[in-house]
Amino acid sequence: MFCSNCGKDIGDARYCPYCGHAQADDAQASCGPENAAFSPDGGGTTYRFRGDGIAELYREVFRDPLFLIICILVTASAVLSFLFTKDGSGKYTFSIGILDILYAIALWLIFAAARNENRFSGTGLAMASGVVKASFIITWIVAVIVLVAGVLVVVFGPLAIESIDFDFTRNAPVLQTNLISPAPGGSGSIPLPEGFEWLDGLDSLDGLDKIPHITSISLRLIGAALIIAAIVVAVINMLYTRNLHRFTKSLCTSLANDRYNIEKANTSKVWLIISAVFSVLVFGVNILLVRRIPFDAVTVIRQICGVLAMILSAVMIGRHFSKDYRL
């Protein structure tokens, strides 16, 4: 027998395993939920339809206790974004993670829809997909800005340095007098400013004529680093955020069409794990190598919540969406 909705061969099934469509009114009337099994290959959870196939599937999926834990972790991370945290200078700053807050709200809407016995609303799914798309667009904007900045530094930075008149022959006596020679009427040298200790003991400042060349090279390296960073961000945005958006969007379209057509589930699962590992590595490097950056409790807890949420999301996608559904 072929499905009257999607046309695929479904054997004697009363409900299509591909789109969940009931095949006949008499069959639907005589078929109780116990006869409409829908399970992944190899066993596992069995989903039972009540005439609204995908909605019933989502209702069972998002009732998973794992999803509740994800909601709590994402909410905790979003709430912590409102708190005061220390920046690299040791000062306290106030930041607001707008997208984090919106994403947390979307997850709770999905959770509430799954608990509703009468109707599964797709509002939360649509909102989550919109937040991921907004993140995709914003990341592109940031990547373009960083790329343009890198190109400008590489091209115009050295030109700006070359336009500056570095007359060290004229300035050397002044620097020597003020930084190295004893103060008038004094018996000792004027204390050198922080960062200028290397001037102590120099007989002349002729070596400073290399500063323009060194500065020009440094600017080119900084510009190249910005360009590489922009390219890396763009690649990650294409491979991770774009595929995650396709996955969340396919959840919405599958619900709207009442037809199971989930896209990029496995890809999203893999990139969520990669993103979690990368976040841990970056955080670890900052703690071990960049010891001057203070990490307060708020930052650490937020980072842990975010990493755990990504890992558990990957596990949940693998559990419910990474397999073909058949009778």
Secondary structure per residue as TSV (DSSP state, phi and psi in degrees):
chain	resnum	aa	ss	phi	psi
A	1	M	-	360.0	144.4
A	2	F	B	-109.4	145.1
A	3	C	-	-63.5	132.8
A	4	S	T	-74.2	-8.8
A	5	N	T	-103.3	-51.8
A	6	C	T	-106.2	-11.6
A	7	G	-	82.4	8.2
A	8	K	-	-87.0	152.5
A	9	D	B	-71.3	120.2
A	10	I	-	-122.8	8.9
A	11	G	T	66.8	-129.8
A	12	D	T	-101.0	16.7
A	13	A	-	-65.4	140.0
A	14	R	S	-83.6	-25.1
A	15	Y	B	-122.8	134.2
A	16	C	-	-66.8	126.7
A	17	P	T	-72.2	-12.2
A	18	Y	T	-94.3	-39.7
A	19	C	T	-123.6	-8.1
A	20	G	-	78.3	9.6
A	21	H	-	-75.8	133.7
A	22	A	B	-71.5	136.2
A	23	Q	-	-84.2	-28.1
A	24	A	-	-157.2	150.2
A	25	D	H	-62.6	-42.1
A	26	D	H	-67.8	-36.4
A	27	A	H	-66.6	-40.5
A	28	Q	H	-66.6	-36.6
A	29	A	H	-68.1	-34.1
A	30	S	H	-91.5	-2.0
A	31	C	-	-107.3	117.2
A	32	G	-	-85.8	169.9
A	33	P	G	-57.0	-27.8
A	34	E	G	-69.8	-16.9
A	35	N	G	-100.7	4.6
A	36	A	-	-115.4	56.2
A	37	A	E	-73.7	144.6
A	38	F	E	-145.7	103.8
A	39	S	E	-135.4	156.1
A	40	P	E	-68.2	159.1
A	41	D	T	-60.3	141.5
A	42	G	T	82.8	12.1
A	43	G	S	93.6	-160.6
A	44	G	-	103.2	-155.7
A	45	T	-	-64.9	139.2
A	46	T	-	-107.8	122.0
A	47	Y	E	-97.9	133.8
A	48	R	E	-116.7	126.4
A	49	F	-	-87.1	151.7
A	50	R	S	-122.7	30.0
A	51	G	S	99.3	-10.8
A	52	D	-	-126.2	74.7
A	53	G	H	-44.9	-62.3
A	54	I	H	-67.6	-38.2
A	55	A	H	-60.4	-41.2
A	56	E	H	-68.2	-38.1
A	57	L	H	-60.3	-49.1
A	58	Y	H	-63.2	-36.5
A	59	R	H	-60.3	-41.0
A	60	E	H	-73.3	-39.9
A	61	V	H	-63.3	-49.5
A	62	F	T	-84.5	4.1
A	63	R	T	-89.8	-2.0
A	64	D	S	-59.2	128.5
A	65	P	H	-54.8	-26.4
A	66	L	H	-62.4	-35.7
A	67	F	H	-67.9	-35.9
A	68	L	H	-63.4	-40.6
A	69	I	H	-63.1	-41.3
A	70	I	H	-61.2	-43.4
A	71	C	H	-58.7	-43.1
A	72	I	H	-66.2	-43.9
A	73	L	H	-64.7	-45.1
A	74	V	H	-63.9	-40.2
A	75	T	H	-64.5	-42.3
A	76	A	H	-60.5	-44.3
A	77	S	H	-63.3	-39.8
A	78	A	H	-68.1	-41.5
A	79	V	H	-64.2	-39.9
A	80	L	H	-66.0	-21.4
A	81	S	T	-68.7	-16.0
A	82	F	T	-86.5	-11.0
A	83	L	S	-87.7	162.9
A	84	F	E	-75.2	134.1
A	85	T	E	-133.0	159.7
A	86	K	E	-86.7	138.6
A	87	D	-	-96.0	-171.5
A	88	G	T	-63.2	-24.7
A	89	S	T	-87.4	-1.6
A	90	G	S	88.9	-0.3
A	91	K	-	-86.4	154.3
A	92	Y	E	-88.9	131.5
A	93	T	E	-123.2	158.7
A	94	F	E	-117.2	120.3
A	95	S	-	-124.1	153.5
A	96	I	-	-128.2	117.1
A	97	G	-	-88.9	84.7
A	98	I	H	-59.8	-47.8
A	99	L	H	-64.5	-35.3
A	100	D	H	-63.2	-42.2
A	101	I	H	-64.2	-45.9
A	102	L	H	-63.6	-39.1
A	103	Y	H	-67.3	-39.5
A	104	A	H	-62.1	-42.4
A	105	I	H	-61.5	-42.1
A	106	A	H	-61.1	-41.9
A	107	L	H	-64.0	-40.5
A	108	W	H	-68.9	-31.4
A	109	L	H	-65.9	-39.1
A	110	I	H	-64.8	-43.5
A	111	F	H	-61.5	-42.6
A	112	A	H	-65.4	-38.2
A	113	A	H	-64.4	-37.3
A	114	A	H	-68.1	-26.4
A	115	R	H	-85.0	-10.1
A	116	N	-	-81.5	117.9
A	117	E	S	-76.7	-19.9
A	118	N	S	-89.0	-40.9
A	119	R	-	-154.8	135.8
A	120	F	-	-94.2	111.0
A	121	S	-	-83.5	137.6
A	122	G	-	-91.5	10.7
A	123	T	H	-60.0	-45.7
A	124	G	H	-64.3	-41.4
A	125	L	H	-62.3	-44.2
A	126	A	H	-63.4	-39.6
A	127	M	H	-66.6	-43.1
A	128	A	H	-62.1	-42.7
A	129	S	H	-62.6	-39.7
A	130	G	H	-65.3	-38.6
A	131	V	H	-65.3	-42.6
A	132	V	H	-63.3	-40.2
A	133	K	H	-65.1	-41.2
A	134	A	H	-61.3	-41.4
A	135	S	H	-62.0	-40.0
A	136	F	H	-60.9	-46.1
A	137	I	H	-67.5	-45.5
A	138	I	H	-62.1	-40.6
A	139	T	H	-62.9	-38.8
A	140	W	H	-61.4	-43.9
A	141	I	H	-61.2	-45.0
A	142	V	H	-62.4	-42.7
A	143	A	H	-61.7	-41.8
A	144	V	H	-65.7	-43.0
A	145	I	H	-61.3	-45.4
A	146	V	H	-64.5	-39.6
A	147	L	H	-63.5	-46.4
A	148	V	H	-62.2	-42.4
A	149	A	H	-61.1	-41.9
A	150	G	H	-63.1	-42.9
A	151	V	H	-63.7	-42.6
A	152	L	H	-62.8	-41.2
A	153	V	H	-65.3	-42.5
A	154	V	H	-65.3	-42.1
A	155	V	H	-82.4	-48.4
A	156	F	H	-100.1	-16.7
A	157	G	H	-59.0	-54.5
A	158	P	H	-60.3	-35.2
A	159	L	H	-63.9	-39.5
A	160	A	H	-65.4	-39.2
A	161	I	H	-65.1	-41.7
A	162	E	H	-65.5	-25.3
A	163	S	T	-79.5	-10.4
A	164	I	S	-86.7	135.7
A	165	D	-	-86.4	103.2
A	166	F	-	-97.1	84.1
A	167	D	-	-92.9	82.3
A	168	F	H	-72.9	-24.7
A	169	T	H	-63.7	-40.4
A	170	R	H	-74.0	-36.1
A	171	N	H	-86.9	-16.8
A	172	A	H	-57.9	-49.2
A	173	P	H	-59.7	-37.3
A	174	V	H	-64.4	-46.0
A	175	L	H	-64.2	-40.9
A	176	Q	I	-63.9	-40.5
A	177	T	I	-65.1	-42.0
A	178	N	I	-86.9	-27.6
A	179	L	I	-106.0	-27.9
A	180	I	I	-115.4	-45.0
A	181	S	S	-70.2	155.1
A	182	P	B	-61.5	147.1
A	183	A	-	-68.2	148.1
A	184	P	T	-56.2	126.6
A	185	G	T	78.8	2.9
A	186	G	-	-109.6	169.6
A	187	S	S	-107.8	-4.9
A	188	G	S	-135.1	175.5
A	189	S	B	-80.4	152.6
A	190	I	-	-69.3	132.7
A	191	P	-	-55.9	132.0
A	192	L	-	-73.5	140.7
A	193	P	-	-62.5	155.3
A	194	E	T	-60.3	130.1
A	195	G	T	97.9	-10.9
A	196	F	-	-111.8	16.9
A	197	E	G	-62.0	-24.9
A	198	W	G	-67.5	-13.3
A	199	L	G	-77.3	-17.9
A	200	D	T	-63.3	126.1
A	201	G	T	91.2	-1.5
A	202	L	-	-75.4	136.4
A	203	D	S	-83.4	-25.8
A	204	S	-	-149.4	168.1
A	205	L	-	-114.3	28.1
A	206	D	G	-63.7	-30.7
A	207	G	G	-65.9	-16.2
A	208	L	G	-71.6	-9.1
A	209	D	G	-69.6	-8.1
A	210	K	G	-85.9	-9.5
A	211	I	H	-59.0	-45.0
A	212	P	H	-57.3	-41.7
A	213	H	H	-65.7	-44.6
A	214	I	H	-63.8	-41.9
A	215	T	H	-63.4	-40.2
A	216	S	H	-62.2	-43.8
A	217	I	H	-64.7	-40.8
A	218	S	H	-62.0	-41.1
A	219	L	H	-64.5	-39.4
A	220	R	H	-63.9	-39.6
A	221	L	H	-66.1	-41.2
A	222	I	H	-63.1	-44.5
A	223	G	H	-61.9	-41.3
A	224	A	H	-64.3	-38.6
A	225	A	H	-64.1	-40.0
A	226	L	H	-64.5	-40.9
A	227	I	H	-64.2	-44.5
A	228	I	H	-63.2	-41.8
A	229	A	H	-62.1	-40.8
A	230	A	H	-64.2	-40.2
A	231	I	H	-66.0	-42.8
A	232	V	H	-62.1	-44.4
A	233	V	H	-62.2	-41.5
A	234	A	H	-64.7	-41.8
A	235	V	H	-64.7	-46.0
A	236	I	H	-61.8	-38.9
A	237	N	I	-63.2	-38.6
A	238	M	I	-72.2	-41.4
A	239	L	I	-82.7	-31.8
A	240	Y	I	-102.0	-66.5
A	241	T	I	-64.6	-40.6
A	242	R	H	-63.5	-45.2
A	243	N	H	-69.1	-34.1
A	244	L	H	-64.8	-36.7
A	245	H	H	-67.4	-40.0
A	246	R	H	-62.5	-36.6
A	247	F	H	-66.1	-50.2
A	248	T	H	-65.5	-35.9
A	249	K	H	-67.5	-37.8
A	250	S	H	-66.6	-28.8
A	251	L	H	-62.6	-40.3
A	252	C	H	-68.1	-46.7
A	253	T	H	-68.0	-34.9
A	254	S	H	-63.9	-39.8
A	255	L	H	-68.0	-42.2
A	256	A	H	-65.6	-38.1
A	257	N	H	-91.2	-7.0
A	258	D	T	54.0	43.7
A	259	R	S	-142.5	125.9
A	260	Y	-	-73.3	109.7
A	261	N	-	-147.6	68.3
A	262	I	-	-84.9	130.7
A	263	E	-	-111.3	148.4
A	264	K	S	56.0	33.2
A	265	A	H	-68.3	-50.0
A	266	N	H	-64.2	-40.6
A	267	T	H	-62.8	-43.4
A	268	S	H	-63.3	-40.2
A	269	K	H	-60.8	-46.9
A	270	V	H	-63.6	-44.2
A	271	W	H	-72.7	-27.1
A	272	L	H	-64.7	-41.2
A	273	I	H	-66.9	-44.2
A	274	I	H	-60.0	-43.1
A	275	S	H	-63.3	-39.8
A	276	A	H	-64.5	-45.2
A	277	V	H	-63.2	-43.0
A	278	F	H	-62.5	-41.0
A	279	S	H	-62.9	-41.3
A	280	V	H	-64.1	-43.3
A	281	L	H	-63.6	-45.7
A	282	V	H	-62.5	-43.3
A	283	F	H	-64.1	-41.3
A	284	G	H	-65.0	-41.5
A	285	V	H	-63.0	-41.3
A	286	N	H	-61.7	-39.5
A	287	I	H	-71.5	-42.1
A	288	L	H	-79.9	-39.7
A	289	L	H	-102.8	-35.9
A	290	V	-	-103.5	70.0
A	291	R	T	-69.0	-14.9
A	292	R	T	-75.7	-16.6
A	293	I	S	-84.0	118.1
A	294	P	-	-78.9	135.1
A	295	F	-	-115.2	107.9
A	296	D	-	-86.1	176.3
A	297	A	H	-62.7	-36.8
A	298	V	H	-61.4	-45.7
A	299	T	H	-62.8	-44.4
A	300	V	H	-64.6	-47.0
A	301	I	H	-63.8	-42.0
A	302	R	H	-62.9	-41.2
A	303	Q	H	-63.5	-43.1
A	304	I	H	-63.4	-44.4
A	305	C	H	-60.6	-42.9
A	306	G	H	-63.8	-44.3
A	307	V	H	-64.9	-44.8
A	308	L	H	-62.8	-39.3
A	309	A	H	-62.6	-40.7
A	310	M	H	-65.9	-43.1
A	311	I	H	-64.7	-46.1
A	312	L	H	-67.6	-33.6
A	313	S	H	-63.5	-41.1
A	314	A	H	-63.3	-40.8
A	315	V	H	-63.5	-42.0
A	316	M	H	-67.8	-40.3
A	317	I	H	-62.7	-43.0
A	318	G	H	-64.3	-33.9
A	319	R	H	-73.4	-36.9
A	320	H	H	-113.8	-24.8
A	321	F	T	-124.3	-3.5
A	322	S	S	-92.5	8.5
A	323	K	S	-123.3	156.0
A	324	D	-	-78.0	134.9
A	325	Y	E	-95.5	123.7
A	326	R	E	-143.1	165.0
A	327	L	-	-74.6	360.0
